[in-house]
Amino acid sequence: MYYAYVLESSKDKKKYTGYTKNLKLRFELHEKGEVVSTKNRRPLKLIYYEACLNQQDATHRENYLKTYHGKMFIKRRLKSYLTG
C-alpha cells in the first residue's frame, strides 16, 4: 500500500501534502526534523491520509490534494476538526 497524506503545522497552521509507502516511518521523519520541507514547521499533526493500491495512484491523489479543489475537499472532509 501507498499513502497520500496531509500534515498540519501547529506552529503556522499551514498544511503539507505528500505520499509514502510507509506512513508511520515518514511521519516519524517529519517529527524528527529530517524532512527539509517541514523541519522548521514542527510540531506537526497528521490530519488526513488515504491508502492507495500503488504508487501511481498515490502520486495522482497527492497532486490532486495540492490543487485548489483538493484543498477544498480536505476542508469539507475535515470541517468539524479544522474549525474546532
Residue pairs with C-beta under 8 A, 6 or more apart in sequence:
1 21
1 51
1 52
1 53
2 19
2 20
2 21
2 51
2 52
2 53
2 54
2 55
2 57
2 58
3 19
3 20
3 21
3 23
3 26
3 49
3 50
3 51
3 52
3 58
4 17
4 18
4 19
4 49
4 50
4 52
4 58
4 59
4 61
4 62
4 65
5 17
5 18
5 19
5 20
5 23
5 26
5 27
5 46
5 48
5 49
5 50
6 15
6 16
6 17
6 46
6 47
6 48
6 49
6 65
6 74
7 15
7 16
7 17
7 18
7 27
7 30
7 38
7 44
7 45
7 46
7 47
8 14
8 15
8 16
8 44
8 45
8 47
9 15
9 16
9 38
9 41
9 42
9 43
9 44
10 42
10 43
10 44
10 45
11 41
11 42
11 43
12 41
14 41
15 47
15 71
15 74
16 30
16 37
16 38
16 41
16 44
17 62
17 65
17 66
17 70
18 26
18 62
19 52
19 55
19 58
19 59
19 61
19 62
20 26
20 58
21 55
23 46
23 49
26 35
27 44
27 46
29 35
30 38
30 42
30 44
31 42
31 43
31 44
33 39
33 42
38 44
47 74
47 78
47 81
47 82
48 74
48 77
48 78
50 61
52 58
52 61
64 70
64 73
65 71
65 73
65 74
75 82
